[in-house]
Amino acid sequence: MDSRAGALDAGRFRELVVLARSGEDPVTRAALYTEALGLWRGPAFAEFADQPSVRPTAASLEEERLTAVEEHAGVRLELGEHSLLVGELTELVAQHPLREGLRGALMRALYQAGRSCDALDCFNESSRNA
């Protein structure tokens, strides 16, 4: 998020995520998550990353973002977008190999795309990383 508008973007991000979580229609929920995640333009407070006073807030915002990414992937899986998600989730799991929600979504996407052997490989890789 841009630091100049960070407070506003973070607030809007949180509002959209709350709406997405409370919605019932998966298409609407997916659109809300897409809009929320679209507010991110890079790491939170990136230009101040070396400041000790900023690190906890930046880490908290990154956790919120990754949780929303996981939830968005879950909704997209509900919508049958498993084949589209495989590439995105593969990249995210490479960046965050210990993030169980992302890995679980990747395994589901692979399995639902008819790639059960790859899903099992993904599971076995998570066991090696633990």
C-alpha positions in Angstrom: 0.0 0.0 0.0 1.1 3.5 -0.6 2.2 5.1 2.7 0.5 8.5 1.8 -2.9 6.9 1.5 -2.0 3.9 3.6 -4.6 4.6 6.3 -7.3 5.1 3.8 -6.3 2.1 1.7 -6.0 -0.1 4.7 -9.5 1.0 6.0 -11.1 0.4 2.6 -9.3 -2.9 2.2 -10.7 -4.0 5.6 -14.2 -2.9 4.7 -14.2 -4.8 1.5 -12.8 -8.0 3.1 -15.5 -7.8 5.8 -18.2 -7.5 3.1 -16.6 -10.4 1.2 -16.6 -12.6 4.3 -20.2 -11.8 5.1 -21.6 -12.2 1.6 -23.4 -15.3 0.4 -23.0 -15.1 -3.4 -19.6 -16.4 -4.4 -19.4 -14.2 -7.5 -20.0 -11.0 -5.4 -17.6 -12.3 -2.8 -14.9 -12.9 -5.4 -15.4 -9.4 -6.8 -15.1 -7.8 -3.4 -11.9 -9.7 -2.7 -10.5 -8.7 -6.1 -11.3 -5.0 -5.4 -9.7 -5.2 -1.9 -6.6 -6.9 -3.1 -6.4 -4.4 -6.0 -5.7 -1.7 -3.4 -2.3 -3.2 -2.8 0.5 -1.6 -4.9 3.4 -3.3 -3.2 4.5 -4.0 0.3 3.0 -1.9 3.1 5.3 1.0 4.0 8.0 -0.3 1.6 10.0 2.9 1.7 10.2 2.7 5.5 10.8 -1.1 5.8 14.1 -0.5 7.6 12.4 1.5 10.4 11.9 -0.7 13.6 8.7 1.3 14.5 7.1 0.4 11.2 7.9 -3.3 11.0 5.1 -4.6 13.3 2.4 -2.6 11.4 3.8 -3.7 8.0 3.9 -7.3 9.1 0.3 -7.1 10.4 -0.9 -5.6 7.1 1.0 -8.3 5.1 -0.7 -11.0 7.2 -4.1 -9.4 6.5 -3.3 -9.4 2.8 -2.2 -13.0 2.7 -5.3 -14.1 4.6 -7.5 -12.3 2.1 -5.5 -13.9 -0.8 -6.2 -17.3 0.8 -9.9 -16.6 1.2 -10.1 -15.2 -2.3 -8.6 -18.4 -3.6 -11.2 -20.4 -1.7 -14.0 -18.5 -3.2 -12.5 -18.8 -6.7 -12.3 -22.6 -6.2 -16.0 -22.6 -5.3 -16.6 -20.9 -8.6 -14.7 -23.6 -10.5 -11.6 -21.5 -11.4 -9.2 -24.3 -10.3 -7.3 -24.4 -13.6 -6.8 -20.6 -13.6 -5.6 -20.7 -10.0 -2.9 -23.3 -10.3 -0.3 -20.9 -11.8 -1.1 -18.1 -9.4 -1.0 -20.4 -6.3 2.1 -22.2 -7.4 3.9 -18.8 -7.5 2.5 -17.8 -4.1 3.4 -21.1 -2.5 7.0 -20.6 -3.8 7.1 -17.2 -2.1 5.4 -18.5 1.1 6.2 -22.2 1.3 5.1 -22.5 5.0 1.7 -20.9 4.4 -0.7 -23.8 4.9 -3.7 -21.9 3.5 -2.0 -21.2 0.2 -0.7 -24.7 -0.1 -4.1 -26.2 0.7 -5.7 -24.1 -1.9 -3.1 -25.2 -4.4 -3.6 -28.8 -3.6 -7.4 -28.4 -4.1 -6.9 -26.5 -7.4 -4.5 -29.2 -8.7 -6.9 -32.0 -7.6 -9.9 -30.3 -9.1 -8.0 -29.7 -12.3 -7.5 -33.4 -12.6 -3.9 -33.3 -11.5 -4.1 -35.6 -8.4 -0.5 -36.7 -8.7 0.7 -33.1 -8.6 -1.6 -32.4 -5.6 0.0 -35.3 -3.8 3.5 -34.1 -4.7 2.5 -30.7 -3.3 1.3 -32.3 -0.1 4.6 -34.3 0.2 6.6 -31.2 -0.4 4.8 -29.5 2.5 5.8 -32.5 4.8 9.4 -31.9 3.8 9.2 -28.2 4.6 7.7 -28.7 8.0 
